[in-house]
């Protein structure tokens, strides 16, 4: 049954009030379809564009289920829900969403942070644990995270979690969970490869005594054409050595309210930040090579609006929901079309509009033209002239 209102799903006034406090009053299209299926215990893989509300689509029904079990008083004080995420930033965001809509104890367990602190968190009997697959698996092997009572595993950004660098840990995690576990996966892009791997994993889990419940349902939301309808695409030519100067000139010309800058090279993040700061532009960087505390501090400042410019790698291109990003600049054109889509999708979220700009050299502009046809988007060439952003024809007007 399609859910058209949160009241169709719950009568919990506190939950409705908490959603309303975040200006969430009506379910999105993906939430309308997915919430009833997750609540019914279905094994599910769902695909929906960035910025459509995928996290709450699975969190709300699973949190409600846990709360109902707690109220009945016959529930073990053990971890019921595991959420695996490919990055610290996305894991932190998911944990924050849990805390915004409920009082359920939730632990964050990610690699690169002291495992001793995370073990102490687990001693406090959280019912939900969010983290990277490798760290979750490590804690299970150490017998610090008891997985025998886990009722559901969520793979947030399933495509990324089953990429070559994370697949072994993700599959290991699946193997350590109860055979009856509900499996829920999501991504903005779902490949046949991801679907087949998860189905094989689910088939293995399903070979219990009764041999039932193995099928994974695929839910694909029709595209809302955010990439075409709500994002305006610009192209600015620059030789590789001039890209940062062009970026600086663009920032001064358009004065973006909230800008995220992408580069494929993590070693370039600090270089870009330093050159922009030298020009008195307030910005910070975010890359996998940075200390996790510094990464969190930069992201928190950017999310809150205290920092207007964030320079990052594709670490922040997937899953992160940061409100109010008005402009995205790609200082290179990624090889993967999916990465281009994920980068651009950091803007125009929650019904807003936004600008996506590629600053590229001649080779990248050729590739951008091909991508324009492939994605059926309209790219507007732009230039910087007299301190203003103009169309090339305006330069001689």
SULTAUR-V119611 format. One record per backbone hydrogen bond with DSSP energy under -1.0 kcal/mol. NH is the residue of the N-H (numbers start at 0). CO is the residue of the C=O. E is the energy in kcal/mol with one decimal. If there is no record, write none. Layout:
nh: <NH,NH>
co: <CO,CO>
e: <E,E>
//
This chain:
nh: <2,7,9,15,16,17,18,19,20,21,22,23,31,32,33,34,37,38,39,40,41,43,44,45,46,47,56,57,58,59,61,62,63,64,65,66,67,68,69,70,71,77,79,80,81,82,83,84,90,91,92,93,94,95,96,97,98,99,100,101,106,108,112,117,118,119,120,121,122,123,124,126,127,128,129,130,131,135,136,137,138,139,140,141,142,143,144,149,150,151,152,153,154,155,156,157,160,161,162,165,166,169,170,171,172,173,174,176,180,181,183,184,185,186,194,195,196,197,198,199,200,201,202,203,204,205,207,216,218,220,228,229,231,233,234,235,237,241,242,245,246,247,248,249,250,251,252,253,254,258,259,260,261,262,267,271,272,273,274,275,276,277,279,280,283,285,289,294,295,296,297,298,299,300,301,302,303,305,306,309,310,311,312,315,316,325,326,327,328,329,330,339,340,341,342,343,344,345,346,351,353,354,355,356,357,358,359,364,365,366,367,368,369,370,371,372,373,374,376,379,381,382,384,387,389,393,394,396>
co: <31,4,5,11,12,13,14,15,16,18,19,18,27,28,29,30,33,34,35,37,36,182,216,184,218,186,52,53,54,55,57,58,59,60,61,62,63,64,65,66,67,75,126,126,151,128,153,130,86,87,88,89,90,91,92,93,94,95,96,97,127,129,109,113,114,115,116,117,118,120,121,104,104,80,106,82,108,131,132,133,134,135,136,137,139,138,138,146,79,79,181,81,183,83,185,185,156,157,159,162,162,165,166,167,168,169,170,173,177,150,152,43,154,45,190,191,192,193,194,195,196,197,198,199,200,201,205,42,44,46,224,225,353,355,379,357,359,238,239,241,242,243,244,245,246,247,248,249,250,307,326,309,328,311,264,267,268,269,270,271,272,273,276,275,308,310,286,290,291,292,293,294,295,296,297,298,299,300,300,258,283,260,285,312,313,257,257,354,259,356,261,335,336,337,338,339,340,342,343,348,229,325,231,327,233,329,235,360,361,362,363,364,365,366,367,368,369,370,371,232,234,389,387,384,382,390,391,393>
e: <-1.7,-1.4,-2.2,-2.3,-2.4,-2.4,-2.3,-2.4,-2.0,-1.1,-2.1,-2.6,-2.4,-1.5,-2.7,-1.8,-2.7,-2.5,-1.4,-1.7,-2.2,-2.4,-2.9,-2.6,-2.9,-1.5,-1.1,-1.1,-2.4,-1.9,-1.4,-3.0,-2.3,-1.9,-2.1,-2.7,-2.3,-2.1,-2.2,-2.3,-1.6,-2.1,-2.8,-1.9,-2.3,-2.4,-3.1,-2.2,-2.3,-2.8,-1.9,-2.3,-2.5,-2.3,-1.9,-2.2,-2.0,-1.7,-1.5,-1.2,-2.4,-3.0,-1.0,-1.1,-2.3,-1.8,-1.9,-2.0,-1.2,-1.4,-1.4,-1.7,-1.5,-2.4,-2.8,-2.4,-1.0,-2.4,-2.4,-2.2,-2.4,-1.7,-2.5,-2.1,-1.3,-2.4,-1.7,-1.3,-2.7,-1.6,-2.8,-2.7,-2.8,-2.2,-1.1,-2.8,-2.0,-1.4,-1.5,-1.5,-2.2,-2.3,-3.0,-2.2,-2.1,-2.1,-1.9,-1.1,-1.7,-3.0,-2.5,-2.8,-2.0,-1.4,-2.0,-2.5,-2.3,-2.4,-2.2,-2.2,-2.2,-2.7,-2.6,-2.0,-2.1,-2.1,-2.2,-2.9,-2.3,-2.6,-4.0,-1.7,-2.6,-2.7,-1.8,-2.7,-2.3,-1.7,-1.1,-2.2,-2.4,-2.5,-2.3,-2.4,-2.5,-2.3,-1.9,-2.6,-2.3,-3.0,-2.0,-3.1,-3.1,-1.9,-1.5,-2.7,-2.4,-2.7,-2.0,-2.2,-2.7,-2.1,-2.3,-2.2,-1.4,-1.9,-1.5,-2.3,-2.5,-2.3,-2.4,-2.4,-2.7,-2.2,-2.2,-2.9,-2.2,-1.3,-1.7,-2.2,-2.8,-3.1,-1.0,-1.6,-1.4,-1.6,-2.0,-2.5,-2.3,-3.3,-2.8,-1.6,-2.4,-2.8,-2.7,-2.6,-2.1,-1.9,-1.7,-1.6,-2.1,-2.1,-2.8,-3.1,-2.0,-2.3,-1.7,-2.5,-1.8,-1.9,-2.5,-1.9,-1.6,-2.3,-2.4,-1.4,-2.3,-2.8,-1.7,-3.0,-3.1,-3.0,-2.8,-1.3,-3.1,-2.2,-1.1,-1.2>
//
